[in-house]
Amino acid sequence: MIKYLVVIGVIWAVYYFFIKKKPIKNQYSNEPKQTKEASYNNDMLKCESCGIYCEIDDSILNSGKYYCSDECVKKGKL
């Protein structure tokens, strides 16, 4: 009787540790993924012309420099 229990235990251990598949994470889950853009949407940048800090979403990129408004872009070209 003990032999049968040992054999069943060994078979179960082999199945549990080597054969049983681990659950695969769902690639198409509804959880939003953190993107690189989302991590710095609220970062503040200094305007090259007037020095005011504004958010990246509100700033204007011109010639590799960030400006707070069209007026500052015009001042920066002078």
C-alpha positions as CSV (number, residue, x, y, z in Angstrom):
1,M,0.0,0.0,0.0
2,I,2.8,2.4,0.9
3,K,4.5,1.6,-2.4
4,Y,1.4,2.8,-4.3
5,L,1.2,6.0,-2.3
6,V,4.9,6.7,-3.0
7,V,4.5,6.1,-6.7
8,I,1.4,8.3,-6.9
9,G,3.3,11.0,-4.9
10,V,6.3,10.8,-7.3
11,I,4.0,11.0,-10.4
12,W,2.2,14.0,-8.9
13,A,5.5,15.8,-8.1
14,V,6.8,15.2,-11.6
15,Y,3.6,16.5,-13.1
16,Y,3.3,19.5,-10.8
17,F,6.9,20.7,-11.2
18,F,7.7,19.8,-14.8
19,I,4.6,19.2,-16.9
20,K,2.0,21.6,-15.6
21,K,1.9,24.8,-17.6
22,K,2.0,28.1,-15.8
23,P,-0.9,30.5,-16.6
24,I,-0.1,32.9,-19.5
25,K,-0.8,36.5,-18.9
26,N,-3.4,37.9,-21.3
27,Q,-1.8,40.1,-23.8
28,Y,-5.1,41.6,-24.8
29,S,-6.3,42.6,-21.3
30,N,-8.1,45.9,-20.8
31,E,-5.5,47.2,-18.4
32,P,-3.9,50.4,-19.8
33,K,-0.2,50.1,-20.4
34,Q,2.1,52.8,-19.2
35,T,3.8,54.3,-22.2
36,K,6.8,56.4,-22.4
37,E,4.7,59.4,-23.5
38,A,2.3,59.0,-20.6
39,S,5.1,59.2,-18.1
40,Y,6.1,62.8,-19.0
41,N,2.8,64.4,-20.2
42,N,2.8,66.7,-17.2
43,D,6.4,67.6,-17.2
44,M,7.2,71.3,-17.2
45,L,9.5,72.9,-19.7
46,K,11.1,76.4,-19.7
47,C,10.3,78.7,-22.6
48,E,13.5,79.6,-24.4
49,S,12.4,83.1,-25.0
50,C,10.7,84.4,-21.8
51,G,11.6,81.7,-19.2
52,I,8.1,80.8,-18.2
53,Y,7.5,77.1,-17.4
54,C,4.7,75.4,-19.3
55,E,3.5,71.8,-19.8
56,I,4.8,69.8,-22.7
57,D,1.3,69.4,-24.1
58,D,0.9,73.2,-24.2
59,S,4.3,74.1,-25.5
60,I,5.4,74.7,-29.1
61,L,8.5,72.9,-30.4
62,N,10.4,75.0,-33.0
63,S,14.0,74.3,-34.2
64,G,14.5,71.9,-31.2
65,K,13.5,74.5,-28.7
66,Y,10.3,74.8,-26.6
67,Y,8.3,77.9,-26.5
68,C,5.1,78.8,-24.5
69,S,3.4,80.8,-27.3
70,D,3.6,82.0,-30.9
71,E,4.8,85.4,-29.7
72,C,7.8,83.7,-28.0
73,V,8.5,81.7,-31.1
74,K,8.7,85.0,-33.1
75,K,10.9,86.6,-30.4
76,G,13.2,83.5,-30.5
77,K,13.8,83.8,-34.2
78,L,15.1,87.4,-33.9
